[in-house]
């Protein structure tokens, strides 16, 4: 069996294989509540054979959402709606996971596919439009673009609220049935803003030195672990480099033992998130980041245009990562693991990953057409 399709166990949770669906914002929630779109969007990945499926960046508070259409987890209605998704994912073989987030100065920004704030007055109620002033480490906007506001710098009470909100969201995620939860400290959102000198201009205990800039993430991680059962893995997603020189690979390596000491099991490795970032995308372009942190002594998930099954297997065989995450690749092919296992392993094991409702029919099709394991010569 290929390494990609071998199980991966941490604490009391076992993934059936090492494929992961990375969190992807859908900008389709109302007042933070998921709906049938999210159910189908995420459910198809469980049917497609992924080992773990992660819900998109989920705001810890109304002001922590990236946009008014983002998912949230600060009340019972949101928790109940997410529980339906977690239940379906688990029933169909995928580990249900969720990313817990605060957008910081990138909050209250436009929905991804709109041209700025182009909502008509007569449609605002139907899309549950909201607009608010974001918070951040410092009163510095994400960019000079008009859709990004100058945020309010968090004071001591605001910092305490952020930590408490993360802890409460992790408790809700547990009650909703998720088995892996991730702190989002990447892509230029709040915790990443504190880590990077590029966005953190504070002169107090949360700014200046690297240890000070780590402080809020470490406090949030402690709150997350305190509200997350010991038998369930805790992940943290970081931008290993911010692409602006304010946070480097060396900084991320120094962060590893701090996170491990606070009960973190996996670092989900990505890059960038700041305006004008210098990180250039390409096939497997973020794998070196996952490799660097894995060498520092923690399990890692690699992401970033890993679309070829052989390339994914090579990353694992080389010891560069423990898990392979897909985002756009999963959108393009929600059955990527099913197809990839036929490439790497084929035979009965590959057909066994298909949902029972489809496996025999797919096998019969392949036999009649001489495809996959039935191909001659």
C-alpha positions in Angstrom: 0.0 0.0 0.0 1.2 3.5 -0.7 2.0 5.8 2.2 -0.6 8.3 1.0 -3.3 5.7 1.7 -2.0 4.4 4.9 -3.8 5.3 8.2 -2.6 8.2 10.3 -3.3 8.2 14.0 -2.9 10.9 16.6 -4.2 10.7 20.2 -7.5 8.7 19.9 -8.3 9.8 16.3 -7.4 7.8 13.2 -7.6 9.1 9.6 -8.3 6.3 7.1 -5.6 7.9 4.8 -3.4 10.9 4.7 -5.5 13.1 2.4 -6.9 16.3 3.8 -9.4 18.9 2.4 -8.0 22.3 3.5 -10.5 24.9 4.8 -12.0 27.0 2.0 -14.2 30.0 2.6 -17.5 29.7 0.7 -19.0 33.2 1.6 -22.4 31.5 1.7 -23.5 31.7 5.4 -26.2 33.9 6.9 -25.4 35.3 10.4 -22.6 32.8 10.6 -24.9 29.7 10.2 -24.0 27.0 7.7 -26.7 25.8 5.3 -27.3 23.1 2.6 -24.6 24.6 0.4 -22.0 23.9 3.1 -23.5 20.4 3.8 -23.1 19.4 0.1 -19.8 21.1 -0.5 -18.2 19.3 2.5 -20.1 16.1 2.3 -19.0 15.3 -1.2 -15.4 15.2 0.0 -16.2 12.5 2.5 -17.8 10.5 -0.2 -14.8 11.2 -2.4 -12.5 9.3 0.0 -10.6 12.1 1.9 -9.2 11.1 5.3 -10.0 14.5 6.9 -12.4 17.2 5.8 -12.0 20.7 7.4 -14.7 23.3 7.6 -13.7 26.7 6.4 -12.4 29.6 8.6 -15.1 29.8 11.3 -15.3 33.1 13.2 -15.1 33.1 17.0 -17.2 36.2 17.1 -19.3 38.4 14.8 -16.4 40.8 14.4 -14.0 38.0 13.8 -15.5 36.9 10.4 -13.7 37.8 7.2 -17.0 38.9 5.7 -20.6 39.0 6.7 -21.1 35.7 4.7 -18.6 33.7 6.7 -19.3 30.8 9.1 -19.3 31.5 12.8 -19.3 29.5 16.0 -20.4 31.8 18.8 -24.0 30.6 19.4 -26.1 27.5 19.7 -27.8 27.9 16.3 -24.4 27.8 14.6 -23.3 24.9 16.7 -26.3 22.8 15.9 -26.0 23.5 12.1 -22.4 22.5 12.1 -23.2 19.3 14.1 -25.2 18.0 11.1 -22.1 18.4 8.9 -19.8 16.8 11.4 -22.1 13.8 11.8 -22.4 13.2 8.0 -18.6 13.4 7.5 -18.0 10.9 10.3 -20.7 8.5 9.1 -19.0 8.4 5.7 -15.5 7.7 6.8 -13.9 11.1 7.0 -12.6 12.7 10.2 -14.7 15.9 10.7 -12.5 18.9 11.4 -13.0 22.7 11.7 -10.8 25.7 11.5 -11.4 28.3 14.3 -10.4 31.9 13.3 -10.4 35.6 13.8 -9.8 37.8 10.8 -8.5 40.8 12.6 -7.9 43.8 10.3 -9.0 41.7 7.3 -12.5 41.4 8.8 -15.6 43.1 7.4 -14.1 42.8 3.9 -16.1 42.1 0.7 -17.4 38.7 -0.3 -14.8 37.0 -2.5 -16.7 37.1 -5.8 -18.2 40.6 -5.5 -16.6 43.7 -6.9 -16.1 45.4 -3.6 -19.2 46.2 -1.6 -21.6 46.2 -4.5 -24.7 44.9 -2.7 -27.8 46.8 -3.7 -29.9 48.2 -0.8 -32.8 46.0 -1.8 -30.7 42.8 -1.5 -28.8 43.5 1.7 -31.5 41.9 3.9 -31.6 38.7 1.8 -27.8 38.2 2.0 -27.7 39.2 5.7 -25.3 42.1 5.0 -23.4 43.5 7.9 -20.5 45.9 8.2 -18.3 46.7 11.2 -15.0 48.2 12.2 -12.3 45.5 12.5 -9.7 45.1 15.3 -6.0 44.4 15.0 -2.7 44.5 16.8 -2.1 48.0 15.6 -4.2 50.7 13.8 -2.7 49.9 10.4 -5.0 48.8 7.5 -4.3 45.6 5.5 -4.0 47.7 2.3 -4.8 51.2 1.1 -7.7 49.8 -1.0 -11.0 51.4 0.0 -12.7 48.1 1.0 -10.2 47.7 3.9 -10.7 49.9 6.9 -8.2 51.3 9.5 -8.7 48.9 12.4 -8.9 49.6 16.1 -5.9 48.5 18.1 -6.9 45.9 20.6 -6.6 46.9 24.3 -6.2 44.6 27.3 -9.9 43.9 27.5 -10.1 43.2 23.7 -7.2 40.8 23.9 -8.8 38.9 26.8 -12.0 38.7 24.8 -10.2 37.2 21.8 -8.7 34.5 24.0 -12.0 33.7 25.7 -13.8 33.7 22.3 -11.4 31.1 20.9 -11.8 28.9 24.0 -15.6 29.1 23.8 -15.5 28.2 20.1 -13.4 25.1 20.7 -15.8 24.0 23.4 -18.7 24.4 20.9 -16.7 22.5 18.2 -16.3 19.6 20.6 -20.0 19.5 21.4 -20.8 19.7 17.7 -18.9 16.4 17.1 -15.7 17.6 15.4 -12.7 15.3 16.1 -9.9 17.7 14.9 -9.9 21.5 15.4 -7.4 24.0 14.2 -6.3 27.4 15.3 -6.0 29.7 12.3 -2.8 31.8 12.7 -2.0 32.2 9.0 -2.9 34.1 5.8 -2.6 37.6 7.4 -5.5 37.1 9.8 -5.5 38.3 13.4 -3.0 35.8 15.0 -0.7 36.1 12.0 -0.9 39.9 12.3 0.4 39.6 15.8 3.2 37.3 14.8 4.5 39.5 12.0 6.6 42.6 12.5 5.0 43.9 9.3 1.6 44.3 10.9 2.4 44.4 14.6 3.7 47.8 15.7 2.9 47.4 19.4 5.2 48.5 22.2 3.7 46.4 25.0 4.0 42.8 26.0 2.3 41.7 22.7 4.7 43.4 20.3 8.4 44.0 19.7 10.4 40.8 20.4 9.5 37.5 18.7 8.5 36.1 22.1 6.1 39.0 22.7 4.7 38.7 19.2 4.0 35.0 19.8 2.2 35.7 23.1 -1.4 36.0 21.8 -1.1 32.9 19.7 0.2 30.9 22.7 -2.5 32.2 25.0 -5.1 31.3 22.4 -3.6 27.8 22.0 -3.7 27.3 25.7 -7.4 28.3 25.8 -8.1 26.0 22.8 -6.4 23.0 24.4 -8.1 23.7 27.8 -11.5 23.5 26.0 -10.6 20.6 23.6 -10.6 17.0 24.9 -7.2 15.4 25.5 -8.1 12.5 23.2 -8.6 14.8 20.2 -5.8 16.3 18.1 -5.2 20.0 18.1 -3.8 21.7 14.9 -2.4 25.1 14.3 -2.2 26.7 10.8 0.6 29.2 10.3 2.1 31.1 7.4 5.6 29.7 7.8 6.8 32.9 6.1 4.7 36.0 5.7 6.3 37.0 2.4 7.1 40.5 3.8 10.1 39.8 6.0 8.1 40.2 9.2 8.0 36.5 10.0 10.5 33.9 8.7 11.1 30.2 8.6 13.5 30.6 11.5 10.7 32.3 13.5 8.4 29.4 12.7 11.0 26.8 13.8 11.3 28.7 17.1 7.5 28.6 17.4 7.4 24.8 17.1 8.5 23.8 20.7 6.2 26.5 22.1 3.2 25.0 20.4 4.2 21.4 21.2 4.5 22.3 24.8 0.9 23.6 24.7 -0.5 20.4 23.3 -0.4 21.0 19.5 -0.2 17.9 17.4 0.1 19.2 13.8 1.2 22.4 12.1 -0.7 23.0 8.9 1.9 24.8 6.8 1.1 27.6 4.4 2.5 31.0 3.5 1.7 34.6 2.8 -1.6 36.5 3.4 -0.3 40.0 3.4 -0.7 42.6 0.6 2.0 42.3 -2.0 3.5 39.1 -0.6 6.6 37.8 -2.4 5.7 34.1 -2.2 5.4 32.8 -5.8 2.9 29.9 -6.3 3.8 26.8 -8.3 3.5 23.0 -8.0 4.2 21.8 -4.4 5.6 25.3 -3.7 4.9 25.2 0.1 6.3 21.7 0.7 9.7 23.0 1.8 7.9 24.9 4.6 6.3 21.7 5.9 9.6 19.9 5.6 11.4 22.6 7.7 8.9 22.4 10.5 8.8 18.6 10.5 12.5 18.6 10.9 12.0 20.8 14.0 10.1 17.9 15.6 6.3 18.1 14.8 3.9 16.5 12.4 3.0 18.7 9.5 0.4 19.0 6.8 1.6 20.2 3.4 -0.6 22.2 1.0 -0.1 24.2 -2.2 -0.9 22.9 -5.6 -0.2 19.3 -4.8 -2.3 17.7 -7.5 -0.4 14.7 -8.8 -0.7 11.4 -6.8 2.9 10.4 -7.4 4.1 13.9 -6.3 2.0 13.6 -3.1 3.4 10.1 -2.4 7.0 11.4 -2.9 6.4 14.2 -0.4 5.5 11.6 2.3 8.2 9.1 1.3 10.8 11.9 1.6 9.7 12.7 5.1 8.7 16.2 4.1 5.2 16.0 5.6 2.8 13.6 7.3 -0.4 14.7 5.5 -1.3 16.1 2.1 -3.9 18.8 1.9 -5.8 19.9 -1.2 -8.0 23.0 -1.7 -8.4 24.0 -5.3 -7.5 20.5 -6.3 -10.3 19.1 -4.2 -12.8 21.6 -5.8 -11.6 20.5 -9.2 -12.0 16.8 -8.3 -13.9 16.0 -5.1 -13.1 12.3 -5.8 -9.3 13.0 -5.9 -8.5 10.3 -3.3 -10.6 7.7 -5.1 -8.8 8.4 -8.4 -5.4 8.8 -6.8 -5.5 5.4 -5.1 -6.2 3.7 -8.4 -3.0 5.4 -9.7 -0.9 4.4 -6.7 -2.3 1.1 -5.5 -5.2 -0.1 -7.7 -6.7 -3.5 -7.1 -9.3 -4.3 -4.5 -8.0 -1.8 -2.0 -8.8 1.1 -4.4 -12.3 0.0 -5.0 -12.9 -0.5 -1.2 -12.4 3.3 -0.7 -15.5 4.1 -2.9 -18.8 4.4 -1.1 -20.6 1.1 -1.0 -23.4 2.5 -3.1 -20.9 3.1 -6.0 -18.0 0.6 -5.6 -19.5 -2.4 -7.4 -20.8 -0.3 -10.3 -17.4 1.5 -10.7 -15.7 -1.9 -10.7 -18.1 -3.3 -13.3 -17.6 -0.3 -15.5 -13.8 -0.6 -15.3 -14.0 -4.4 -16.0 -16.2 -3.9 -19.1 -14.1 -1.1 -20.5 -10.7 -2.5 -19.5 -9.8 0.4 -17.3 -7.7 0.8 -14.2 -6.9 -2.6 -12.7 -8.6 -4.4 -15.6 -6.4 -2.7 -18.2 -4.4 -5.2 -20.3 -0.8 -4.9 -21.3 
